[in-house]
């Protein structure tokens, strides 16, 4: 059955459209709106989005919502300030009576997610930042962003068509066109311009430094709208942040190779809920295994590790399997956590 829209009311009276899918008895994962074009029910009808949401929902109770000014939420509320976006999150969390939850913030929704996690440390158990950034200038100051901004002011339809294809890389033109049409249905051109204006000067770096929740910062290596530098910056300023750089080009977690994204969510949820190991003696890793783990934790691919150490990819994969077995890791994210906890990688490395 298709999920049903419910409404939460923010502190300033704005009505926020929400929906929830997945395992009702599982730990909740609140996916912050990716402002300013959220339209969660029509998005859920896109096969790739639905498949990703349902897959995450097998191990979590997934809660999504339309931010103010978009989708089925109150459309005349065009305040996209961080404070307003945080009020939306507060309303949704209270509506579903979530005392604690994991929070997922991606792209345009990441600054508000950072602010929420800093302001509500007791409610956020883990924070996931996908293509996140703390400073609007780092994103909106890029040449490609300036060109898109100019296109936005001149031709709304061409802007949405261009962004849908360029940023996400849909596998076929029909789906890209569907998403572009969904964007135009979710928000007006006026609303999009208002969002760009509000977010261009945002800087939540100071709040990022106050986050106490275990945080996983994720990005893909070869996206046209690369978030690698922003991801490195976030990983360096958030005290319990870990950086995971995945292969791929799409800025959408539901496109491309989604398996590593699912594994990251599952493994990090387990890591975040487990007391951190004290630094001390490593498990009995060989010198070569320690070298492989350091490179793995620094974001290198298996092929890159093989080339750097002048060994075969099969040998690298055997070392990784041995490492996982020795340190009790269920996947790459847990192994990276182990490397950080034992001082094998300095925070802020790639």
Backbone torsions as a table, in degrees:
resi	resn	phi	psi	omega
1	UNK	NA	146.2	177.8
2	UNK	-73.6	139.3	179.3
3	UNK	-65.0	154.5	-177.9
4	UNK	-103.5	140.6	177.4
5	UNK	-72.8	131.9	170.7
6	UNK	-120.5	162.0	-177.3
7	UNK	-119.0	134.9	171.3
8	UNK	-112.0	153.9	-179.5
9	UNK	-117.6	121.8	-179.4
10	UNK	-72.6	167.2	-176.3
11	UNK	-61.0	-26.0	179.3
12	UNK	-95.7	13.5	174.1
13	UNK	90.3	-2.4	-179.9
14	UNK	-75.0	133.1	-179.5
15	UNK	-88.6	129.4	-174.8
16	UNK	-115.3	124.2	179.0
17	UNK	-80.2	133.1	-177.2
18	UNK	-133.0	161.7	168.3
19	UNK	-150.7	157.6	179.7
20	UNK	-135.3	138.3	178.0
21	UNK	-137.0	163.2	173.6
22	UNK	101.1	-166.1	-173.6
23	UNK	-71.7	110.2	-175.9
24	UNK	-64.8	-26.2	-179.1
25	UNK	-88.8	-2.6	-176.4
26	UNK	-89.3	169.2	177.8
27	UNK	-62.8	134.6	-178.1
28	UNK	-74.7	144.0	172.2
29	UNK	-121.8	109.8	178.8
30	UNK	-89.4	116.0	178.5
31	UNK	-94.2	108.6	-179.0
32	UNK	-62.8	143.8	178.3
33	UNK	-57.3	141.0	175.7
34	UNK	-94.5	81.7	-173.0
35	UNK	-58.8	154.0	-0.9
36	UNK	-111.1	27.9	-175.7
37	UNK	-121.8	38.9	177.5
38	UNK	-76.5	139.9	177.1
39	UNK	-153.7	74.3	-158.4
40	UNK	-63.2	-35.9	-178.7
41	UNK	-71.8	-49.3	174.1
42	UNK	-60.9	-34.8	177.0
43	UNK	-62.5	-41.3	-178.7
44	UNK	-61.1	-24.6	-179.6
45	UNK	-79.0	-13.0	174.9
46	UNK	-75.3	124.5	-172.1
47	UNK	-51.5	-44.0	-177.5
48	UNK	-65.6	-39.5	179.3
49	UNK	-68.3	-43.0	-179.1
50	UNK	-64.3	-42.9	-179.6
51	UNK	-61.9	-42.0	-179.8
52	UNK	-66.9	-45.5	-178.8
53	UNK	-63.5	-44.6	-179.8
54	UNK	-65.6	-36.5	179.4
55	UNK	-65.5	-44.8	176.2
56	UNK	-63.0	-35.0	-178.4
57	UNK	-69.7	-8.5	176.3
58	UNK	-71.9	-23.4	-178.9
59	UNK	-122.3	1.6	-178.5
60	UNK	-147.9	158.6	171.3
61	UNK	-92.7	106.2	-172.8
62	UNK	-89.1	122.3	178.6
63	UNK	-115.6	126.3	178.6
64	UNK	-127.5	165.7	179.3
65	UNK	-159.9	160.2	172.6
66	UNK	-92.2	127.1	177.0
67	UNK	-67.7	161.4	179.5
68	UNK	-53.6	146.5	178.5
69	UNK	81.6	1.1	-175.9
70	UNK	-138.1	164.9	172.5
71	UNK	53.5	-131.6	179.8
72	UNK	-94.1	2.9	174.6
73	UNK	-77.9	172.1	180.0
74	UNK	-56.8	122.1	-170.9
75	UNK	-86.6	-16.2	-178.0
76	UNK	-90.1	1.4	179.7
77	UNK	-94.0	93.8	-174.6
78	UNK	-103.4	31.5	174.6
79	UNK	-90.0	104.8	-178.7
80	UNK	-104.4	22.8	176.9
81	UNK	-63.7	160.8	178.2
82	UNK	-59.9	-41.7	179.9
83	UNK	-60.1	-41.5	-180.0
84	UNK	-66.6	-42.4	179.2
85	UNK	-65.0	-37.3	176.9
86	UNK	-65.7	-37.6	176.5
87	UNK	-60.6	-37.3	177.2
88	UNK	-61.8	-46.5	179.3
89	UNK	-61.9	-42.9	179.2
90	UNK	-59.4	-42.3	-178.8
91	UNK	-64.2	-42.4	-178.3
92	UNK	-68.1	-44.5	179.0
93	UNK	-60.9	-39.9	179.3
94	UNK	-70.5	-38.0	-179.4
95	UNK	-59.6	-41.5	-179.0
96	UNK	-90.9	6.3	177.4
97	UNK	51.9	56.5	-178.7
98	UNK	-98.8	101.4	178.8
99	UNK	-67.3	-40.7	174.1
100	UNK	-139.4	152.6	-178.8
101	UNK	-165.7	158.4	170.4
102	UNK	-83.4	143.8	-176.5
103	UNK	-119.8	129.0	178.1
104	UNK	-111.7	119.6	176.4
105	UNK	-121.9	126.3	-178.1
106	UNK	-128.0	146.0	175.1
107	UNK	45.0	-117.4	-174.9
108	UNK	-66.1	-17.4	178.1
109	UNK	-89.3	-3.1	-175.8
110	UNK	-71.9	-40.5	179.5
111	UNK	-59.8	-42.0	178.4
112	UNK	-67.2	-33.7	177.4
113	UNK	-65.7	-40.2	176.2
114	UNK	-61.2	-45.8	-179.7
115	UNK	-63.3	-42.5	179.9
116	UNK	-62.2	-46.0	-178.1
117	UNK	-62.6	-34.8	178.7
118	UNK	-72.1	-36.4	-176.4
119	UNK	-84.3	-21.4	-178.2
120	UNK	-128.3	62.6	-173.7
121	UNK	-63.2	-27.3	-177.4
122	UNK	-79.4	-14.1	-176.9
123	UNK	-97.4	-26.6	-176.1
124	UNK	-95.2	112.2	-178.4
125	UNK	-83.9	-38.6	174.4
126	UNK	-141.8	148.7	178.2
127	UNK	-122.6	126.0	174.4
128	UNK	-108.6	127.7	177.1
129	UNK	-120.1	113.0	-177.8
130	UNK	-106.5	118.9	-175.6
131	UNK	51.0	40.8	-176.0
132	UNK	-80.1	162.2	174.1
133	UNK	-151.3	152.7	178.7
134	UNK	-100.9	-29.1	-175.5
135	UNK	-116.1	121.6	179.2
136	UNK	-59.7	-32.8	-178.4
137	UNK	-62.2	-29.9	-178.6
138	UNK	-69.2	-26.6	178.8
139	UNK	-95.0	-52.6	-173.6
140	UNK	-78.2	-9.7	177.2
141	UNK	-87.6	-4.3	180.0
142	UNK	-73.2	149.1	-179.3
143	UNK	-56.5	-42.0	-178.1
144	UNK	-66.7	-32.9	177.5
145	UNK	-68.4	-38.4	177.7
146	UNK	-63.6	-40.2	178.6
147	UNK	-65.7	-41.0	178.0
148	UNK	-66.6	-36.7	178.0
149	UNK	-63.1	-39.6	177.5
150	UNK	-66.6	-40.9	177.3
151	UNK	-63.8	-38.1	178.1
152	UNK	-57.2	-44.3	-178.2
153	UNK	-71.9	-25.9	-174.4
154	UNK	-94.4	-40.1	-172.4
155	UNK	-147.0	96.7	-175.6
156	UNK	-60.5	-45.4	-177.2
157	UNK	-67.0	-43.3	179.4
158	UNK	-66.3	-35.9	178.1
159	UNK	-59.9	-49.2	-177.6
160	UNK	-66.2	-38.5	177.3
161	UNK	-63.4	-44.0	-177.8
162	UNK	-66.3	-46.2	-177.1
163	UNK	-65.2	-42.9	-177.9
164	UNK	-58.2	-41.4	-178.0
165	UNK	-80.6	-43.7	-173.6
166	UNK	-70.6	-42.6	-173.7
167	UNK	-78.8	-38.1	-171.9
168	UNK	-104.0	-31.0	179.1
169	UNK	68.9	54.1	179.0
170	UNK	-58.5	147.4	-174.2
171	UNK	-70.9	-15.3	178.4
172	UNK	-147.7	156.2	-174.6
173	UNK	-67.3	-31.6	-179.0
174	UNK	-65.1	-43.6	179.6
175	UNK	-68.0	-38.7	176.7
176	UNK	-60.2	-42.7	178.8
177	UNK	-65.9	-37.3	177.4
178	UNK	-62.3	-42.5	-179.4
179	UNK	-69.4	-37.1	177.5
180	UNK	-63.2	-41.3	177.9
181	UNK	-66.3	-37.4	177.2
182	UNK	-62.4	-39.8	178.6
183	UNK	-60.9	-44.5	179.9
184	UNK	-65.8	-29.6	177.0
185	UNK	-77.0	-27.6	-174.9
186	UNK	-79.0	-30.7	-173.7
187	UNK	-153.2	153.1	177.2
188	UNK	-86.9	164.3	174.9
189	UNK	-59.6	-39.5	177.6
190	UNK	-60.3	-42.6	-179.9
191	UNK	-65.5	-40.0	179.3
192	UNK	-64.6	-41.9	178.0
193	UNK	-62.6	-41.0	179.0
194	UNK	-62.5	-39.9	178.5
195	UNK	-63.8	-47.6	-179.1
196	UNK	-59.0	-40.2	-179.6
197	UNK	-65.8	-42.1	-177.1
198	UNK	-69.5	-37.9	-171.9
199	UNK	-87.8	-16.4	-175.6
200	UNK	-64.3	-26.4	-178.3
201	UNK	-107.3	8.2	-178.7
202	UNK	-66.4	141.1	173.3
203	UNK	-149.2	106.1	-179.5
204	UNK	-110.0	25.3	-179.6
205	UNK	-58.4	-43.2	-178.9
206	UNK	-61.9	-39.6	178.8
207	UNK	-71.2	-33.3	177.4
208	UNK	-60.0	-35.9	-179.9
209	UNK	-68.0	-17.3	-177.5
210	UNK	-94.4	-5.0	-176.7
211	UNK	-69.2	129.6	179.6
212	UNK	-105.3	-14.1	-178.1
213	UNK	-72.7	143.5	171.2
214	UNK	-56.0	132.1	-172.0
215	UNK	-128.4	132.0	175.4
216	UNK	-110.9	117.4	179.4
217	UNK	-99.4	121.0	-174.5
218	UNK	-123.9	144.3	173.0
219	UNK	-156.2	167.9	174.5
220	UNK	-107.0	149.5	-168.0
221	UNK	-69.8	-38.5	-167.0
222	UNK	-119.1	29.4	178.5
223	UNK	-67.3	146.2	175.6
224	UNK	-61.5	-35.1	176.3
225	UNK	-104.6	69.6	-171.8
226	UNK	-58.0	135.0	176.2
227	UNK	-111.8	17.0	-172.5
228	UNK	-64.5	-44.9	-179.3
229	UNK	-65.1	-41.1	177.2
230	UNK	-63.7	-39.9	179.3
231	UNK	-63.4	-42.6	178.0
232	UNK	-60.9	-41.8	-179.1
233	UNK	-63.3	-45.2	179.9
234	UNK	-62.4	-43.0	-178.7
235	UNK	-64.2	-24.2	-178.7
236	UNK	-85.8	-22.8	-175.7
237	UNK	-103.1	-21.6	178.4
238	UNK	-87.9	125.7	-167.2
239	UNK	-62.6	-36.7	-178.5
240	UNK	-110.9	32.5	-177.1
241	UNK	-87.3	146.1	172.7
242	UNK	-126.9	140.9	-176.2
243	UNK	-103.6	129.3	176.7
244	UNK	-126.2	114.6	178.8
245	UNK	-104.5	115.9	-176.8
246	UNK	-99.5	156.6	173.0
247	UNK	-73.8	152.5	176.4
248	UNK	130.1	174.9	-175.5
249	UNK	-122.9	-21.5	-173.5
250	UNK	-81.9	138.3	175.4
251	UNK	-82.4	2.2	178.0
252	UNK	-101.7	126.9	-178.4
253	UNK	-67.1	-18.1	-177.4
254	UNK	-92.6	4.0	176.7
255	UNK	-117.8	159.2	-179.2
256	UNK	77.1	-148.8	-179.9
257	UNK	-81.5	100.1	-176.2
258	UNK	-86.5	-15.8	-176.2
259	UNK	-57.3	-45.0	178.8
260	UNK	-63.9	-28.9	178.2
261	UNK	-68.8	-45.3	176.6
262	UNK	-59.4	-44.9	-178.3
263	UNK	-62.8	-38.1	179.7
264	UNK	-64.0	-44.0	179.4
265	UNK	-62.4	-47.2	-178.3
266	UNK	-64.5	-50.2	-175.3
267	UNK	-68.0	-40.3	-177.2
268	UNK	-72.0	-32.1	175.3
269	UNK	-60.6	-38.4	177.6
270	UNK	-69.6	-44.2	-178.6
271	UNK	-62.7	-44.5	-177.3
272	UNK	-64.2	-26.2	-178.2
273	UNK	-89.0	-4.4	-176.6
274	UNK	-103.9	135.3	176.9
275	UNK	-53.5	138.3	-178.5
276	UNK	-68.8	137.5	179.0
277	UNK	-69.8	141.1	174.2
278	UNK	-68.7	147.7	175.3
279	UNK	-66.1	140.4	-179.3
280	UNK	-179.3	-151.7	-178.2
281	UNK	-66.0	138.3	177.1
282	UNK	-71.8	159.7	168.5
283	UNK	-60.9	161.8	-174.5
284	UNK	-69.7	69.6	175.9
285	UNK	-86.9	142.1	174.0
286	UNK	-71.2	166.9	178.1
287	UNK	-58.0	-42.8	-179.7
288	UNK	-65.1	-40.2	178.9
289	UNK	-64.3	-37.7	176.5
290	UNK	-64.6	-39.5	176.7
291	UNK	-61.2	-44.9	-179.9
292	UNK	-63.1	-43.3	-178.6
293	UNK	-64.4	-41.1	177.6
294	UNK	-59.5	-45.0	-179.5
295	UNK	-67.6	-39.7	177.9
296	UNK	-60.8	-45.1	-178.3
297	UNK	-70.2	-20.9	178.8
298	UNK	-87.3	4.3	173.2
299	UNK	96.6	8.9	-178.9
300	UNK	-79.8	146.7	176.1
301	UNK	-80.6	167.8	177.8
302	UNK	-58.5	-41.2	179.7
303	UNK	-64.1	-40.1	179.6
304	UNK	-66.6	-38.4	177.9
305	UNK	-64.6	-43.4	179.5
306	UNK	-60.3	-44.1	-179.3
307	UNK	-66.8	-41.9	-177.9
308	UNK	-66.7	-35.6	-178.5
309	UNK	-96.2	-2.6	178.9
310	UNK	58.2	47.4	174.6
311	UNK	-130.4	171.5	-178.2
312	UNK	-79.3	158.2	177.2
313	UNK	-62.2	-37.6	179.1
314	UNK	-61.8	-37.3	178.7
315	UNK	-68.1	-40.0	177.0
316	UNK	-60.1	-45.4	-178.9
317	UNK	-63.8	-35.3	176.9
318	UNK	-67.3	-41.1	177.2
319	UNK	-61.6	-42.9	-178.8
320	UNK	-62.9	-42.5	177.7
321	UNK	-61.1	-41.3	178.3
322	UNK	-65.0	-40.1	179.1
323	UNK	-61.0	-49.1	-179.4
324	UNK	-57.1	-42.7	-178.0
325	UNK	-65.6	-42.3	-175.5
326	UNK	-71.1	-36.3	-175.9
327	UNK	-100.2	0.4	177.2
328	UNK	72.6	30.5	-179.7
329	UNK	-88.1	140.3	178.2
330	UNK	-90.3	-9.6	-178.7
331	UNK	-178.0	-174.5	-174.6
332	UNK	-61.5	-41.6	-176.8
333	UNK	-61.2	-44.0	179.2
334	UNK	-65.2	-37.5	178.4
335	UNK	-66.0	-40.8	177.3
336	UNK	-62.2	-42.1	178.0
337	UNK	-59.5	-42.8	179.1
338	UNK	-60.4	-44.0	-178.8
339	UNK	-62.3	-42.2	178.9
340	UNK	-66.5	-44.4	-176.3
341	UNK	-64.5	-26.4	-178.9
342	UNK	-103.8	17.0	173.7
343	UNK	68.7	20.9	-179.3
344	UNK	-80.0	-21.8	179.6
345	UNK	-133.6	131.5	177.0
346	UNK	-75.9	137.0	179.8
347	UNK	-59.6	136.8	-179.2
348	UNK	100.6	-9.7	175.0
349	UNK	-67.7	161.1	-177.6
350	UNK	-58.2	NA	NA
